[in-house]
C-alpha cells in the first residue's frame, strides 16, 4: 500500500466532500439553481429598479438591499432600496405596488430567505501502512518494518443557506421575468455570502438582457 494507499484514500475523501455538497455546482461554496427566464421577454433593459429584501431583521435587510443596489448602480441602473421608502417595517404587496406607481419603477427585485438544509455525511475510516524504524541497542543496528495505522471515520455536518430571488417587470402589469434559488454552503461571513449571490444574479441578468451590460 504505502504512499499509493494514502493518495487513494485522500482522493476518496475529496470525492465524498463533493458528494456532501451535492445540489451546488461541484465543490463550489455558492451557486444558483432552478434558474428560470421568461422565454417571451423582449423588453429593453430595466433602468429604474426597486430592491426589496424580505428580512425581518432591520440591519440585515438594509445591508442586503444596499449591496444589491450598489451592484446594480455599477451597471448604470438607478436603484432604490425599499427601506428608504419603508424604513420601519417590511412593505406588503399593496405597498410595493403603490411605490412602483409613484416612482415609475420599471422593475422590482425581491429576495426571500428560504429554510436552510443540514447535510450529514458519514466519512468512513481507512487504514494505511506506516514505515516504522527501530534501533536495537544489543546489535547496534537499525531495522524497519511496516505497520497498519487506522484513521477513524467521522461525521461531517454542513449547512446550505438558500434565498429565492425574483425579478418583476412592472411595465407589463407585474410579470415575473426571472427567478432563481441561491445556495451557499456553510457561510462563515454573511457579507461575503451575499456578495457572491448578488454577483451571480447580476451576471445572469446581464446575460439575459434584463439589465444593461455596461459598467
N, C-alpha and C positions, 0 to 999 in steps of 0.2 A: 504494500500500500504506500507508505511514505508520503512524499510531497504530492504525488498524484492523487492520493486519497484526500489530502487536505484541500487541494484545488477543487476536487469533485464535490466535496461537502460544502465548500464555500459557495460554489455555483448553485447548489440545491437551495441553500438558504436565500440567495438572491432571488431565485425564481419564486420561492414561497413568499418573499416580501412583495413581489409584483402581484401575485395572486391575491394577497391580502388587500391590495389597492385596486382590485377589480371594480370596474364602474368608472374609474378615472382613465385618463389617457396613458396607458402603460404604467410606468412608475412615477408619473408626474404628480406633483403635490396639489395641482389645481387644474380645473378644466370646465368646459361647457358641454352639457349633454342635452338630449331632447331638443335640439335647436330646430325651430320652425320659422319659415319665412313665407309670407303670403305670395304665392306664385303670380298673382294678378297685380301686385303692387307696381305701379309705374309712375308714381308722383315724383316731383322734384325733391331733392334732399331737404330734410327738416332743418329750419334755421332758427326757430324760437321754441325752446323746449322747457316744459315744467318737469322738475325732478322730484319724485316722491319716494321716500324710503319709509315703509310701514313698520317702524320700530318704536315701541313704546318708550324706550329709554331716550330721553331728550338729547343727551350728549352723543350717543351712537347715531341717532337719526341725523343730527347736524353734521357729524364727521362724514357719514356716508354720502349725504346729499352734496356736501361741499366737494368731496373727492370726485363724484360723478360730474358735477357742474364744471369743475376745473378741467377735467379731461375733455369734455365737450367744447369748452371755450377754445382749447388748443386746436380744435378742428374748425374754428370760425363760427361756432354755433352760439347764439345768445341763449343763456340758460337762467332759470330761476329756481333755487332750492325752495321746496314747499314751506320750510319753516319760516321763510321771510314773509309769507302770506298767512301762515297759521302757526304762530310762534308758541302757542300754549298747549295745543293738542293736535293729534293727527286729523287730517281732513277726511271727511266721508265722501262718498261718490258725488253727492249733490254739491258739496263744497268745491271739489275738483272741477266739476262741470262749470260752475259759476266762475271760477278763476280762469278757466280756459276762455270763456266768452269775454270776460272783462279785459283780458290781457292779450287776446288774439294769438294764443299759442297754437302752433301748427303740429305740435307733438307733445307726448307725455310719456315719461319713463317711470315705471312703478316697480319697486323692489319689495319682495315679501320674504321674510325668513321662514324656511320650512323646517320641519322636525329633523334633528340630527340623527345619524345612524352610527351605532357602535359595531365595529367588526372585531371578532375574536378569532385569532388564528393560532392553532397549536403548531409550534415548530418542533419537530422531533429531535431527539438527541442523536448523537453519532459517535463512532469510535474511530480513532486514528492510531497509527503506530508511531511511537516516540522513541528516538535513539537515546539510550542511557549509557553513560561512560562511568566505569568504576575503577578505583585503584586498589590493588591488592598489596598491602604492606609486606606480606610474607614473601611474595615472589618479586616485589618491586616492579610490577608490571601493571599496565592498564588494559582493561578488556571492555568490550562494548556488546550490547545486545538491544533488541527491540522489545518494548513492552506496550501493550494496548492501553490507551488512555480514553476514558469515556467522558464526553461532554454532555451533560444532561440537557434535555429539552426545556422549553419554556413556553409560556402563553403570551402572545403579543396582542395588545388591545389598541385599536386605532379608532378615531372618530372622524366621520365625514360630516362637515357642515354644509348645508345646502341653502341656496336662495333661488327664488323664482324671479326672473326679470322679464317684464313685458314692455313693449313699445307700442303706443297707440298713435294713430294718425287722427288728429282732431278735425281735420278738414273734410273727412269722409264720415262724419257723424259718429265718431268713436270707433273706428275699425282697428282691430288688433292686426298689426303688420309683422311683428317679430316677437318671438318668445324663446326662452331657454332656461335651463336649470344649471346653476353653477355648483360645483362641488370642490371643496377644499379639504384636503386630508391633514388632520392634526395641526390646525393653525396655531402657531406659537405667538403670532402677533396679529391682532385683528386688523391693524392698519395695513400691514403687508399683504394679508389675505384679501382684503377688499380691493387693494390696488391691483393685484393680479386678476381678480374677477373683472374689474372695470376695464382694464386694458384688453382683456379678451372680448368683452362685449363691444367696446368701441371698434376694435379691428373687424369684427364680423358685421357690424352696422355699416362701416365704410365699404366693406366688400360687396354688400348688397345694395349700396347706394341710398341707404336710409338717411345717412348724414354725409356731409361733404368730406372729401378726402384731404383737402388742403390743411396744412398746419400753420 
